[in-house]
Amino acid sequence: MKKLLILAMVTLAGCIGPRSLTPASVYDFGFQRLSTASGTSGGSGSMRMQASLSVAEAVAPAWLDSTAIHYRLAYHDLAQSHSYANSRWAASPATLLTQRVRNRIATINRNGVVGTADGAKTDYVLRLQLEEFTQLFDTPGKSRATVEFRASLIERASRSLIAQRIFSIDQAAPSPDASGAVRALTDSSDKLIGQLIDWLVEELAADDEKRQAQGNKASASPKTAWDGKYGATSGNYQLYQAFVSHT
């Protein structure tokens, strides 16, 4: 009886004693490979922009606002989100995306880039809303990365929306696990950032041309405006003076 009691005590001590836990694998986006960061046109690497631009911290829905690596089982229940137990991001996907976008813009913008928290005055603000950042399993052995975000380019002085666009991509994951998810989500993000750069260059150039046209129109003399509307020789002096008095 005494031996049985001792054996039970030893067994119980083993159950409640410290257990060795597998350390979690922590991932970020890794080194930025600019050669694969361009958009579908492949021209972002050679593009240059010259804009006074700040990039706000990307925002995400509550379920994405963590360091969890999320996946969904499309073959079972697409509405249910899961996360890997022993793998996580070094920061939230929105934070990693913001850092990636800022670094990418800094390499092509002659004026650099700042965050809205820096307090620097800029002409434009880029805002990002991350909508999806998930590994999607079509079958137990086949998965893909799904990334989607909405970009808004805002004129800071007037707070007016200059342009807005949704960027999305699906890309096959190299393996049906957390490591495959990280690689596919990172590559997908870099491709979308390349498309974002292409879009920014076009929208900023278009808005700059619009500003210059408005400035030229505002600086035109009354006589020039009269000649442009009626012709240099079609109006008499009295009509011209009346026009000037109302401009």
Phi, psi and omega in degrees: 000318181295322179294321179295322179295318179295318180297321179294320180294321179294318179297317179296320180297323178293328182287324185264359180285171182295139178249149178281124181256139177289123180295144181288142174276127184249130184236151166229195182279353179071192180291135182280116180267098185296336180293337180249008184267359181280166180280193183296333180284339179073012186256359186294329184298331182260357182282148174230142175235157177226091185218146174273098193228136171240146180246115180286159175298129178295145178247158183214159175297162186304321183291341179262353185274063179200181180265006181292147172263111188268148172215157178231148178257094183295331181282352181243295180207101184294336183280350183259128180258135178240168176219149180289137184285323187247020177219143180204165174280155177289334176211174180296151178305324179297319179293316179297320179295317179300314180298320181294316180296314180300315180297320181293315180295322181300333181280344183238349182264122181298332180266006180071199181207148179227167173265158181294336180283350181287343179081003180283144179274127179229162180282328185230155174231132175256123179244138181238134176241108180281122184257324183213137180204076195218151168268128184245122179265116174279326173221168180303333182251006183226125183220166179213157177267138177236118180233135177211134174213156178251129180250135178232124177259121188238136172280122190292319185296313182265350184059028180268146179280117180279314181199158179211143180205148175259130178248131180213155182202148169239132180219135181298139177273143182290339179208150183275058181209186183296320179297319177295322178298315182298314181296315182291319180292323178292312179298319179297318179298317180297320179294318179293324178296323175298317177294323177298318179298314178304315181295317180299315181302316181293314184291320179293320178295319180295319180290326178294318177297321179297318179296318181295320179296319178294323178293319178295322179293320182290330183271355180294139180288156177304321180295320178295318178297320179296314181296324180291331182270320187245351184097150186292338185238007187270343184254150175269173187295320182294317178297321179297317179296321178296322178296316180298320182293343181252013180243000000 
